[in-house]
Amino acid sequence: MAEGYVNVTIDSRQISVQKGTTILNACRAAGVNVPTLCHLDDVSTNASCGICVVEVKGAKRLLRSCTYSVWPDMEVYTNTERVRKARKTNLELLLANHPLDCLNCDRNQNCELQSLAYELGVRQTRFPRTKTAEIPLDISSPALIRDPNKCILCGRCVAVCAEVQTVHAIDFTGRGLSSKVTTFLDKGLGNVACTNCGQCALVCPTGAIIEKSDVEAVWKDIANPDLITIVQTAPAIRVGIGEAMGMDYGALVTGQMVAGLRRLGFSKVFDTQFAADLTIIEEGHEFIKRLSTGGTLPMITSCSPGWIKFIEHFYPEQLDHLSTCKSPQQMFGAVAKTFYAEKLNIDPRKLRVVSIMPCTAKKYEAGRSEMDGAFKYWKEKLDLCDEERFADVDYALTTRELARMFKEVGINFAQLPEEPFDNPLGTSTGAAVIFGATGGVMEAALRTVYEVLTGTSLEQVDFKDVRGMEGIKEAEVTINGTPVKVAVAHTLSNARKVLEEIKNGKSPYAFIEVMTCPGGCLGGGGQPIPTTWEIRKKRAESIYQEDINLGIRKSHENPEIKALYDEFLGQPLGLKSHHLLHTRYTPRGII
């Protein structure tokens, strides 16, 4: 046996595992699936649910396998009568206080509590309900809804908010029957330093936290003959929606997605990647300007709305480091309701822009008061008053919401033909699609910044040093003989580390990319459930394959972007770009 390993026997099968391995992971290594409910790999192990109990020879009681480590010659039994009874009893206790409104729940057929009840053979509960009063829903957030009545106190949401995002927007309060997960002083998610990232919804095993749905409003607008309803799709959707429709993890379904959206009734199907290329032109030139004129460095990307709200709350003194560029979602909305509306002679008040996003925070972003560039553009031309204000983006739907729409109309997604995006706002490059993965914005920017500054063509456009799932990645690029250090961070805990370096005057970087969610947008809070590290990696592989498939791989070579500047914007960082494509930020404080 190798040094540092121990022999254990699991259900009569002997295996060798590393010292310190939990019983749960040892069982997995042996091919035995021990059920869990509160456990979250690499994040949460509070052993609150008691579903993962196993019997160990010599132990007086059953052990919770997620917290106990193996010891030499341990004998574990995972399916004895005692174990099965204990698991069922613990699950019945959880179900006793659960609403059991499965048919009306957003998580119906994708609920871990529901699945476990079926798998463990629990068909009724013997225990009386101990919580009689129904707790009001928390609907204060523009992005998320909390239903405390469906909460099983597993602690996953608390752990991911605290450990992965370091936001601490929610926590346990009370004791015994009064225990609950809530916000500071029960103020609600919309009134505390929540970033709307939705990672809590992504890891919740029940329907206790879900996205705030705009599906019915979108259906209503699609059906309204007086409106023109167009849709844009984020890069990460094409590697996520297939999963939600029963296909393989990371399935690349760009053409089928476009076809499906047309069948839903959208007037035009455009691509947020068009606006991602536009973002690179503006952000790249902004970086060049700061680099050459002594502007505030490091400059930090501003595409991720959860990250923006995080820095507004926790590091408002560093807001000058943010790029002033709007996100691709918001740039698209502003361009659609100005350039596109003028081009087709459409009254912008009759144009509805719907976004399909992997991110719940995009709902919040779409409603920000700053995001009304198109209204300001048209205000004098159409003699509009402030009460007639309209947003650049009307609705942001998650991948999960789009899947519900597809299923509602009975679309057989796997059999859809591949169809192209509409033009002119549907043409994009490989640089735009990699926005969906952590490091993608940085890589896309470097492809353009290098060529603009040097005047030479890149022989190798792949900047692989900024790819991968490490929390913080760094690279050095030599431009015109000058080394430029850049960094990429994903999750807000890693963003905090980068900001602390800047705060302490120790940051060596000129340019930093930050994404809120693990793995970047492909791991967003609105993506299909489950989203694990293995699944994130498969989605990333498809993202980079699409980059190659698109042929043109540099944002500044997008012909429709060139036409947009020639016909409408004029030049990067110009006056019209400033009003439509750039924004400001708001110091908020922690509460």
ChimeraX attribute file (.defattr): number of C-alpha atoms within 10 A of each C-alpha:
attribute: neighborCount
match mode: 1-to-1
recipient: residues
	/A:1	8
	/A:2	8
	/A:3	7
	/A:4	10
	/A:5	16
	/A:6	19
	/A:7	18
	/A:8	23
	/A:9	20
	/A:10	22
	/A:11	15
	/A:12	10
	/A:13	10
	/A:14	15
	/A:15	16
	/A:16	18
	/A:17	23
	/A:18	16
	/A:19	15
	/A:20	14
	/A:21	18
	/A:22	19
	/A:23	28
	/A:24	26
	/A:25	19
	/A:26	23
	/A:27	23
	/A:28	13
	/A:29	14
	/A:30	18
	/A:31	10
	/A:32	15
	/A:33	13
	/A:34	18
	/A:35	19
	/A:36	21
	/A:37	22
	/A:38	25
	/A:39	22
	/A:40	20
	/A:41	11
	/A:42	9
	/A:43	15
	/A:44	18
	/A:45	16
	/A:46	17
	/A:47	20
	/A:48	15
	/A:49	21
	/A:50	23
	/A:51	25
	/A:52	27
	/A:53	28
	/A:54	27
	/A:55	21
	/A:56	19
	/A:57	12
	/A:58	9
	/A:59	8
	/A:60	8
	/A:61	11
	/A:62	17
	/A:63	18
	/A:64	22
	/A:65	27
	/A:66	26
	/A:67	16
	/A:68	14
	/A:69	17
	/A:70	24
	/A:71	18
	/A:72	13
	/A:73	13
	/A:74	17
	/A:75	19
	/A:76	24
	/A:77	18
	/A:78	22
	/A:79	15
	/A:80	12
	/A:81	10
	/A:82	14
	/A:83	19
	/A:84	16
	/A:85	13
	/A:86	18
	/A:87	22
	/A:88	20
	/A:89	18
	/A:90	15
	/A:91	21
	/A:92	19
	/A:93	18
	/A:94	19
	/A:95	23
	/A:96	17
	/A:97	18
	/A:98	18
	/A:99	13
	/A:100	12
	/A:101	9
	/A:102	14
	/A:103	9
	/A:104	8
	/A:105	17
	/A:106	19
	/A:107	20
	/A:108	15
	/A:109	12
	/A:110	16
	/A:111	17
	/A:112	18
	/A:113	21
	/A:114	18
	/A:115	14
	/A:116	18
	/A:117	16
	/A:118	11
	/A:119	10
	/A:120	14
	/A:121	11
	/A:122	16
	/A:123	9
	/A:124	10
	/A:125	15
	/A:126	10
	/A:127	13
	/A:128	10
	/A:129	14
	/A:130	10
	/A:131	13
	/A:132	7
	/A:133	7
	/A:134	10
	/A:135	11
	/A:136	10
	/A:137	14
	/A:138	19
	/A:139	15
	/A:140	15
	/A:141	20
	/A:142	20
	/A:143	27
	/A:144	24
	/A:145	22
	/A:146	24
	/A:147	17
	/A:148	20
	/A:149	18
	/A:150	21
	/A:151	21
	/A:152	23
	/A:153	18
	/A:154	22
	/A:155	27
	/A:156	24
	/A:157	29
	/A:158	22
	/A:159	22
	/A:160	23
	/A:161	24
	/A:162	18
	/A:163	17
	/A:164	21
	/A:165	25
	/A:166	17
	/A:167	21
	/A:168	19
	/A:169	23
	/A:170	24
	/A:171	16
	/A:172	14
	/A:173	15
	/A:174	10
	/A:175	8
	/A:176	7
	/A:177	8
	/A:178	8
	/A:179	11
	/A:180	18
	/A:181	19
	/A:182	20
	/A:183	21
	/A:184	17
	/A:185	8
	/A:186	13
	/A:187	13
	/A:188	20
	/A:189	24
	/A:190	19
	/A:191	14
	/A:192	21
	/A:193	22
	/A:194	24
	/A:195	29
	/A:196	30
	/A:197	30
	/A:198	27
	/A:199	27
	/A:200	22
	/A:201	25
	/A:202	24
	/A:203	21
	/A:204	28
	/A:205	26
	/A:206	25
	/A:207	24
	/A:208	22
	/A:209	26
	/A:210	23
	/A:211	27
	/A:212	18
	/A:213	21
	/A:214	17
	/A:215	16
	/A:216	10
	/A:217	11
	/A:218	21
	/A:219	15
	/A:220	9
	/A:221	18
	/A:222	19
	/A:223	13
	/A:224	11
	/A:225	9
	/A:226	10
	/A:227	17
	/A:228	20
	/A:229	23
	/A:230	20
	/A:231	23
	/A:232	28
	/A:233	28
	/A:234	28
	/A:235	26
	/A:236	30
	/A:237	29
	/A:238	28
	/A:239	27
	/A:240	31
	/A:241	30
	/A:242	24
	/A:243	24
	/A:244	22
	/A:245	19
	/A:246	12
	/A:247	15
	/A:248	14
	/A:249	22
	/A:250	25
	/A:251	19
	/A:252	25
	/A:253	21
	/A:254	20
	/A:255	15
	/A:256	21
	/A:257	28
	/A:258	25
	/A:259	18
	/A:260	22
	/A:261	21
	/A:262	17
	/A:263	14
	/A:264	16
	/A:265	14
	/A:266	22
	/A:267	17
	/A:268	19
	/A:269	24
	/A:270	27
	/A:271	28
	/A:272	29
	/A:273	29
	/A:274	29
	/A:275	31
	/A:276	29
	/A:277	32
	/A:278	29
	/A:279	30
	/A:280	26
	/A:281	22
	/A:282	25
	/A:283	26
	/A:284	25
	/A:285	19
	/A:286	20
	/A:287	23
	/A:288	16
	/A:289	13
	/A:290	16
	/A:291	17
	/A:292	9
	/A:293	9
	/A:294	8
	/A:295	15
	/A:296	16
	/A:297	19
	/A:298	23
	/A:299	24
	/A:300	26
	/A:301	25
	/A:302	24
	/A:303	25
	/A:304	24
	/A:305	23
	/A:306	26
	/A:307	25
	/A:308	23
	/A:309	25
	/A:310	26
	/A:311	24
	/A:312	21
	/A:313	21
	/A:314	18
	/A:315	18
	/A:316	18
	/A:317	12
	/A:318	16
	/A:319	18
	/A:320	16
	/A:321	19
	/A:322	22
	/A:323	23
	/A:324	22
	/A:325	26
	/A:326	27
	/A:327	23
	/A:328	26
	/A:329	31
	/A:330	28
	/A:331	25
	/A:332	30
	/A:333	30
	/A:334	27
	/A:335	23
	/A:336	23
	/A:337	28
	/A:338	23
	/A:339	16
	/A:340	19
	/A:341	16
	/A:342	14
	/A:343	11
	/A:344	8
	/A:345	10
	/A:346	15
	/A:347	15
	/A:348	21
	/A:349	16
	/A:350	15
	/A:351	20
	/A:352	26
	/A:353	25
	/A:354	25
	/A:355	27
	/A:356	25
	/A:357	30
	/A:358	32
	/A:359	33
	/A:360	31
	/A:361	30
	/A:362	29
	/A:363	27
	/A:364	22
	/A:365	25
	/A:366	24
	/A:367	19
	/A:368	12
	/A:369	11
	/A:370	16
	/A:371	25
	/A:372	23
	/A:373	26
	/A:374	24
	/A:375	24
	/A:376	16
	/A:377	16
	/A:378	16
	/A:379	15
	/A:380	10
	/A:381	8
	/A:382	11
	/A:383	9
	/A:384	13
	/A:385	10
	/A:386	10
	/A:387	6
	/A:388	10
	/A:389	15
	/A:390	20
	/A:391	23
	/A:392	31
	/A:393	29
	/A:394	19
	/A:395	23
	/A:396	31
	/A:397	25
	/A:398	31
	/A:399	28
	/A:400	26
	/A:401	25
	/A:402	22
	/A:403	19
	/A:404	16
	/A:405	18
	/A:406	21
	/A:407	14
	/A:408	10
	/A:409	10
	/A:410	9
	/A:411	16
	/A:412	12
	/A:413	21
	/A:414	13
	/A:415	8
	/A:416	16
	/A:417	12
	/A:418	14
	/A:419	14
	/A:420	15
	/A:421	22
	/A:422	14
	/A:423	13
	/A:424	16
	/A:425	23
	/A:426	19
	/A:427	21
	/A:428	29
	/A:429	26
	/A:430	25
	/A:431	33
	/A:432	32
	/A:433	30
	/A:434	30
	/A:435	27
	/A:436	28
	/A:437	29
	/A:438	33
	/A:439	30
	/A:440	27
	/A:441	30
	/A:442	26
	/A:443	25
	/A:444	30
	/A:445	26
	/A:446	23
	/A:447	23
	/A:448	24
	/A:449	22
	/A:450	19
	/A:451	15
	/A:452	16
	/A:453	12
	/A:454	12
	/A:455	10
	/A:456	9
	/A:457	12
	/A:458	13
	/A:459	6
	/A:460	7
	/A:461	15
	/A:462	16
	/A:463	16
	/A:464	11
	/A:465	14
	/A:466	24
	/A:467	21
	/A:468	15
	/A:469	19
	/A:470	14
	/A:471	16
	/A:472	20
	/A:473	19
	/A:474	15
	/A:475	15
	/A:476	15
	/A:477	14
	/A:478	10
	/A:479	14
	/A:480	10
	/A:481	8
	/A:482	9
	/A:483	12
	/A:484	15
	/A:485	17
	/A:486	22
	/A:487	24
	/A:488	29
	/A:489	29
	/A:490	27
	/A:491	24
	/A:492	28
	/A:493	18
	/A:494	22
	/A:495	24
	/A:496	19
	/A:497	13
	/A:498	20
	/A:499	18
	/A:500	14
	/A:501	13
	/A:502	17
	/A:503	13
	/A:504	8
	/A:505	9
	/A:506	11
	/A:507	16
	/A:508	14
	/A:509	20
	/A:510	19
	/A:511	23
	/A:512	25
	/A:513	27
	/A:514	27
	/A:515	31
	/A:516	34
	/A:517	26
	/A:518	27
	/A:519	27
	/A:520	26
	/A:521	29
	/A:522	35
	/A:523	29
	/A:524	28
	/A:525	30
	/A:526	29
	/A:527	29
	/A:528	25
	/A:529	19
	/A:530	15
	/A:531	19
	/A:532	16
	/A:533	14
	/A:534	10
	/A:535	18
	/A:536	23
	/A:537	19
	/A:538	18
	/A:539	27
	/A:540	26
	/A:541	16
	/A:542	20
	/A:543	27
	/A:544	19
	/A:545	15
	/A:546	21
	/A:547	18
	/A:548	15
	/A:549	12
	/A:550	15
	/A:551	11
	/A:552	16
	/A:553	24
	/A:554	24
	/A:555	27
	/A:556	24
	/A:557	14
	/A:558	20
	/A:559	14
	/A:560	19
	/A:561	22
	/A:562	16
	/A:563	13
	/A:564	18
	/A:565	15
	/A:566	11
	/A:567	11
	/A:568	16
	/A:569	21
	/A:570	15
	/A:571	15
	/A:572	19
	/A:573	19
	/A:574	13
	/A:575	12
	/A:576	15
	/A:577	19
	/A:578	16
	/A:579	16
	/A:580	26
	/A:581	30
	/A:582	22
	/A:583	16
	/A:584	13
	/A:585	15
	/A:586	13
	/A:587	15
	/A:588	15
	/A:589	14
	/A:590	15
	/A:591	12
